[in-house]
Amino acid sequence: MSLLLEPVNTQDELPSSSTIVIIGGGIVGVTAALTLAERNIPVVLLEKGHIAGEQSSRNLGWIRKTSRHVNDVPLAQAADRLWVDLPSRIGRDVGYKRQGIMFLSSSEEEHAGYEAWLKSVEHLSLGSRMLSTNEIEQHAPGGKGNWYGAIHTPSDGVAEPAIATSAMASAAVKNGAVIVQNCAVRTLSRSGGKVTGVMTEKGEIKCEQVLLAGGIWSRRFLGNLGISLPILPLILSVLRTKPMEGPSDISIAGPDFSFRKHRDGGYIITQRGALDSPILLDHLLVGTHYLSQLDAFRKLLRIKVGKPFIDDFKLARRWKGHDKSPFEHIRTMDPTANSALNKEAMTNLCNAWPIFENAEIDEAWAGRMDITPDSTPVIDKIESIPGLSIASGFSGHGFGTGPAAGQLAADILTNETPIVDPSPYRFGRF
C-alpha cells in the first residue's frame, strides 16, 4: 500500500448488537456504513486489518466512465455526482478533480474498439469524443509516441486513494457508525437458516442483516458457507514519482503504460499492458467461467506458479466460529510490487514522453484485485441465506464507483429506491 495511507481512529470494544454488520473496510463497505449512519440506521463495520489497507488504497485513483460496460456506466455516473458532493458531505478534501482521462490507441483496430464503445454509450451523453494525433499533442505536449488517435472523456477524474476511504470512515464514525479494526469476522450466526449475527475473533455480534464487502476475501468467506462466488485474483504493480514537471494534468492510458498526476506533484504510473496472475486452486475450481475472457486478455497476464499456489493452499477453506480463520492469518493482503513490470512501465512511458526520463521514484507497491468473469461486481442479496448481502468483485474498478456502489448496497439492505438499476449486479447471473 502507499506509505501515505491516512490512519483512522476507531474503537476496540465490540458492540453486542446492531441492526446491520458490514464485513470489510474498503471504500464500498465504508460508503455503505456512512450512508446507513446518515440514515440513522445502527451499523457496525468490522475490518480484519485496517481501513483501506488493501485495494482501496492501492489502486491508481482513477474515476472513469470511459471503456466501462454500458450497463455499468450509470453506476459510474452516479458515483461522479457523489464524488463532487463528497467534500461538503464529509468536511474533507479527498483530492477529487475532474481533469479528464485520455485512452491512446496505437492501431486502427484499437481505435475502432473505442469508436464502437463510444457509439454504444451515445444515449448516456458522457461528453466523450475521439481525438486526432494533433489533439493528443495539444492535451499532452512533448510526446514522441506514434498514436493512431485517442478517446477523451473530460468529465472523468481522479481522487487520492490514500485519503478518500479513511476520510469517509471518519465521517461515518462522526455520524454514529461503529467501526472496529483488527477484528476478523469468522462466520455468520444463523437460526432457521436466517442470519442472526456474526461470529468474530472477539466474540459474537447480534444483528438483523450482514453486508459482505470483503473484496478478494469474499470468495473464501462464502465458500465456508457452501456458496461459490467466482472471483480470481490479478495483481497490479504501481509506482509514484517525486514531484516533477510533466506533460499534462490529464490522466493518460497507453497500451503499455498509464500515468496520472498525484496531488503532491508527482505521478502515479503503472504498466497497463501487464498484470501478474498467480495460479491458485481457485483457477481449477472456477476457471471455466473465465474462458471467454482468456482469449481477449491472455497477452496481459504474467502467469506465476509455485509459491502463490502453495501459500493459498495452506489457508483453510472450512472452519467454524470458534476456529482461527484465514482472515486472522493474513490481516492485510500485501503482494510485493513487481519491479520488472514497473521498470517496463517507466521505459515505455519515457519512450512516449521523454520528460519522464527525469523522474525519481518515491515508492512502489502492489494490490490484489478481485476479478469476476464479466469484470462486473456483485451487489445483491444472497437469497439462499436470508439476511446476507454482498458487494464484491469490483475487478479493479471499485475505487471510482465506490461511493455509488456502497450506497446501492445500503439501498438494497434497507429496501430503499436504488440509486441505479441493480440488475446488472445480480448474484444469480453466474
Secondary structure as GFF3:
##gff-version 3
##sequence-region A 1 430
A	DSSP	beta_strand	20	23	.	.	.	ID=ss1
A	DSSP	alpha_helix	27	38	.	.	.	ID=ss2
A	DSSP	beta_strand	43	46	.	.	.	ID=ss3
A	DSSP	alpha_helix	55	58	.	.	.	ID=ss4
A	DSSP	beta_strand	62	63	.	.	.	ID=ss5
A	DSSP	three_ten_helix	70	72	.	.	.	ID=ss6
A	DSSP	alpha_helix	73	90	.	.	.	ID=ss7
A	DSSP	beta_strand	101	105	.	.	.	ID=ss8
A	DSSP	alpha_helix	108	120	.	.	.	ID=ss9
A	DSSP	three_ten_helix	122	124	.	.	.	ID=ss10
A	DSSP	beta_strand	129	131	.	.	.	ID=ss11
A	DSSP	alpha_helix	133	139	.	.	.	ID=ss12
A	DSSP	beta_strand	149	153	.	.	.	ID=ss13
A	DSSP	beta_strand	157	158	.	.	.	ID=ss14
A	DSSP	alpha_helix	161	174	.	.	.	ID=ss15
A	DSSP	beta_strand	178	180	.	.	.	ID=ss16
A	DSSP	beta_strand	185	191	.	.	.	ID=ss17
A	DSSP	beta_strand	194	200	.	.	.	ID=ss18
A	DSSP	beta_strand	203	206	.	.	.	ID=ss19
A	DSSP	beta_strand	209	212	.	.	.	ID=ss20
A	DSSP	three_ten_helix	215	217	.	.	.	ID=ss21
A	DSSP	alpha_helix	218	223	.	.	.	ID=ss22
A	DSSP	beta_strand	232	241	.	.	.	ID=ss23
A	DSSP	beta_strand	251	253	.	.	.	ID=ss24
A	DSSP	beta_strand	258	261	.	.	.	ID=ss25
A	DSSP	beta_strand	267	270	.	.	.	ID=ss26
A	DSSP	beta_strand	275	278	.	.	.	ID=ss27
A	DSSP	alpha_helix	281	286	.	.	.	ID=ss28
A	DSSP	three_ten_helix	287	290	.	.	.	ID=ss29
A	DSSP	alpha_helix	291	297	.	.	.	ID=ss30
A	DSSP	three_ten_helix	298	300	.	.	.	ID=ss31
A	DSSP	beta_strand	301	304	.	.	.	ID=ss32
A	DSSP	alpha_helix	307	314	.	.	.	ID=ss33
A	DSSP	alpha_helix	326	329	.	.	.	ID=ss34
A	DSSP	alpha_helix	339	352	.	.	.	ID=ss35
A	DSSP	three_ten_helix	354	358	.	.	.	ID=ss36
A	DSSP	beta_strand	361	371	.	.	.	ID=ss37
A	DSSP	beta_strand	378	381	.	.	.	ID=ss38
A	DSSP	beta_strand	388	392	.	.	.	ID=ss39
A	DSSP	alpha_helix	398	414	.	.	.	ID=ss40
A	DSSP	three_ten_helix	423	425	.	.	.	ID=ss41
A	DSSP	three_ten_helix	427	429	.	.	.	ID=ss42
###
